[in-house]
Amino acid sequence: MEFGEKLQELRKNRTMTQEELAEALFVSRTAISKWESGRGYPSIDSLKEISGYFGVTIDELICADEMVSVAENEKREYINRYVSLICSVLDIFYALLLFIPMFGNGNGSSETVSMLSLNGINPSVRIVFITITGVVILNGIAGAIIANFNKEVWNRHRIVTGIVLSILAVIIFMATRQPYAGIVCFMFLVIKGLIVIRRKNH
């Protein structure tokens, strides 16, 4: 008998619904449904909770092959969370563009200023700079928060969004002849790309 069938049997022996078991284990009903249908396995911590709640050993709950799947899932989730967090931190580092002098101030001046000090360029271009930088930073902050919820789909979408925004920032800064800012954004983009590729190879 597989883990999902064992869990379903233990639950039904106590005449519990999936919602009631979910509340007892502090997980979602969707998680219980997924586990019972064999579409996934709980984490090691959740296995311990299930084992303690029903008074059975982990060995009675899950076979060795299934335990390997649990360990692999945990490793993948940890790597995804780590990658999402690193990409989020890189997005937050875009705040440096607001304060470090790396923008040409226009009018043929060789002076470089921070984004917040720009006044020699078209005001609408300055607004575009601040907007794209602000959106990237907010995306990073959102990613840092999302990484704590252990939602693989959310993390994946946020990483893709961050990469798209970074590409957009590089294009905007290069097109407006702001090479220093463009190079910094390009470096962040390359680092994110390498991290994501490395994750896929694990």
N, C-alpha and C positions, 0 to 999 in steps of 0.2 A: 504494500500500500504506500502510495506517495504522500508527501507532506500535506498537500492540499486536502486529500481525502481524510487523512488523520485529523487535521485541524477541524474539518467539517464535522467529523464524527464526534470529536471531543465537545464541540460547541452544541451539537444537537443532543448529546447525552445530558447536557445541563439545561436543555430546552431554552437556549438563548438564540436571539436573532443576531444577525451580523452587526446591527447597530449597537446592540447591548454589549457584544464582545469588543467592538471597536472602542466603546466608552471605557470598558474595563481595562483595556490595554493602552489607552490614550493614543489611538491611531484613528485614521479615517475609515469609514465603512467601505470606501473604494479599495483601500489597502487589504481589508479582510477578504473582499470579493476577489481581488486579484490573486491573493495567496491561495484561496480555496479552489480557484479555477485552474491553478497551475501556471498562470501567466507571469508569475514572479515569486520571489522569496523574501521573507523579512530579513532585516539586518540581524547581526549577531545579538545586539542589545534587545531587539524585539523577540528573538528566539528565547532569550533568557526570561523575558517577561511572560511569554506563552508557557514556557516550561514551569515556571514558578506558579503561575495562575492555575494551571490544570494539575499540578503535582506530578509531573512526569519528567523524565530526564530528556536532555536534548537529543541523545542517541536514540531514544524511543520515538522522538518526533521526526527526525530527519536522517536519511542515510548518508553515507560518505560522499557519494557522487553529488547529491544535492547540496551537501555542505561545501563542496568545491565551488558550486555555482554561487552560493551565498557569498563566499570569500571573494570571488571574481567580481560579483556585483558591487560589493563594498569597495573594492579597489578602484573600479571604474567610477563610482560615484565620488570617491575621494579625489581622484585625479581631475574629474570634471569640475568639482567645487574649487579645487586649487587653481585650475586654469582660469575659471571665471573670476576668481578673486584677483589674480595677477593682472588680468586684462582690465578689471575695474580700477585697480590702483593706477595703471598706466593712463586710463581715461581721466582720472582725478588729477594726475600730474599735468594735464593740459592747463591747469590753473597757473602754471609757471608762465604761460604765454601772456597772461594778464599783467604780470609784474616785472619780468626780465626784459631788458631792452634788446629786442631783436627785430624791431620793425623800422623800416625806412619811413621817415616822417614826411616824405613827399617834397614837391617843389625843387627837385634836384639836390636836396640837402643830403650830406653824407652822415648826418646825425641819426643814430638809432635810439628808439625809445620803446617803452613798454606799450602794450596794446591800450591800456587805460590812459596813456599820455598822448596817444596819436591825435594830432589836430591839423596836420598838413595834407590830409587826404580827403576825398569825398566823404561826407558824413554818412551816406547810405552804405558805403563800403565798410566803414568803421562799425556800423551796426551789424553788418553781415559777419564781420570778424568776431564780434562779441557774442553774437547769437550762436554761431557754429561752435565756438569754444564753450559757451555756457551749456549747450545741449550735450556736448561730449562729456563735460564734467558731471552733469546731472545723470547721464547714462551710467557713468562710473559709480556714482553714489548709489543709484538704484541697484546696480550689479553687486555691490558690496553687501547690500541688505539682502538681496535675493539669494546670494550664496549661502546664507545662514538657514534658508528654508529647505535646502536639499531637494529642489525641484529641477530635475535634469532638463526638462523642456524649457523652463524659464531661463535657465543658465545658457542653454544653447541659443535661444532667440536673442538674448542680451549680448552674447559674444558676437553674433552676426551683425546686430545693430551697431555695436561698437566699431567693428571693422569697416562697415559701410560709412559710418560717420567720419572715421579717420581718413578714408580714401577721399571723401568729400572735402575735408579740411585741407588735405594736401593739394587737391586740385584748386581750391579757392585761393590758398596762399601763393601757389606758384603762378596762377593766372593773373593775380594782382601784383606780381613782382615783389613778393615778400619771401625771398629765398631762405633766409635763416629760419623763419617760422615754418616754412614748408619742409625744410630738411628735418627739423625737430619732429614734426608730425609724421614724416616718412619713417624716421627711426622708430617711433612708437609703433607704427603700423607693421614694420618688419619684425619687431620683437613679438608683437601679438601673433603675427602669421607663423613665426617659428614655433611659438609655444603651442598653438593649435595643431600644427603639423606633428609636433612631437607627441602630443596627446593621442592623435590618431594612430601613431605607430606603436602605442602601448596596448 
